[in-house]
């Protein structure tokens, strides 16, 4: 998946640019992590978002997730589903 392509999707026009910039940093940072490093990183996202004064409502999360899926490879989607299963 191109790390920037999904961010230009017209469906995301209603989401604040600072939120998208925050997500872009997270995507770039997490792209080089191993699976072992990923879980602690994901668990620290709450703290990172508070420090950056960023929060997402349920609709924004669902929209962003669906847009990212649209631009993802099957392998990326499998990773996303595995990661999201940790939080269910």
C-alpha positions as CSV (number, residue, x, y, z in Angstrom):
1,X,0.0,0.0,0.0
2,X,1.2,3.5,-0.9
3,X,1.5,5.2,2.5
4,X,0.1,8.5,1.2
5,X,-2.4,7.4,-1.5
6,X,-5.2,6.5,0.9
7,X,-5.0,10.0,2.5
8,X,-6.0,11.6,-0.7
9,X,-9.3,9.7,-1.0
10,X,-12.2,12.1,-1.4
11,X,-14.2,10.2,1.3
12,X,-11.7,11.6,3.9
13,X,-12.4,15.3,3.0
14,X,-14.5,15.8,6.2
15,X,-11.7,14.6,8.5
16,X,-9.5,17.3,10.0
17,X,-6.1,17.5,8.3
18,X,-4.3,17.4,11.7
19,X,-5.9,14.0,12.4
20,X,-4.8,12.7,9.0
21,X,-1.2,14.1,9.5
22,X,-1.2,12.2,12.9
23,X,-2.2,9.0,11.2
24,X,0.4,9.5,8.5
25,X,3.1,9.7,11.1
26,X,1.8,6.5,12.7
27,X,1.6,4.6,9.5
28,X,5.2,5.6,8.6
29,X,6.5,4.8,12.1
30,X,4.7,1.4,12.3
31,X,5.6,0.3,8.7
32,X,9.1,-0.8,9.8
33,X,8.0,-2.5,13.0
34,X,8.0,-6.3,13.6
35,X,4.8,-7.9,14.8
36,X,6.4,-8.2,18.3
37,X,6.9,-4.4,18.4
38,X,3.5,-3.6,17.0
39,X,1.3,-4.5,20.0
40,X,3.1,-2.3,22.5
41,X,3.1,0.5,19.9
42,X,-0.7,0.1,19.3
43,X,-1.3,0.1,23.0
44,X,0.6,3.4,23.3
45,X,-1.6,5.1,20.7
46,X,-4.0,6.4,23.4
47,X,-1.2,8.2,25.1
48,X,0.2,9.6,21.8
49,X,-3.2,10.8,20.7
50,X,-3.8,12.6,24.1
51,X,-0.3,14.2,23.9
52,X,-1.2,15.4,20.4
53,X,-4.7,16.4,21.4
54,X,-6.2,14.1,18.7
55,X,-9.3,12.0,19.1
56,X,-11.4,10.1,16.6
57,X,-15.1,9.3,16.9
58,X,-16.5,5.9,15.9
59,X,-17.7,7.1,12.5
60,X,-14.2,8.5,11.7
61,X,-12.5,5.3,12.7
62,X,-14.9,3.2,10.5
63,X,-14.4,5.5,7.6
64,X,-10.7,5.6,7.8
65,X,-10.5,1.8,8.2
66,X,-12.7,1.3,5.1
67,X,-10.6,3.7,3.0
68,X,-7.3,2.1,4.1
69,X,-8.7,-1.3,3.2
70,X,-9.6,0.0,-0.3
71,X,-5.9,0.8,-0.9
72,X,-4.4,-2.2,0.8
73,X,-3.0,-5.4,-0.5
74,X,-4.5,-8.7,0.7
75,X,-1.5,-9.1,3.0
76,X,-2.0,-5.6,4.4
77,X,-5.7,-6.4,5.0
78,X,-4.8,-9.7,6.8
79,X,-2.4,-7.8,9.1
80,X,-5.1,-5.1,9.8
81,X,-7.7,-7.8,10.7
82,X,-5.2,-9.5,13.0
83,X,-4.3,-6.2,14.7
84,X,-8.0,-5.2,15.1
85,X,-8.8,-8.6,16.6
86,X,-6.5,-7.7,19.6
87,X,-9.0,-5.0,20.4
88,X,-12.3,-6.9,20.2
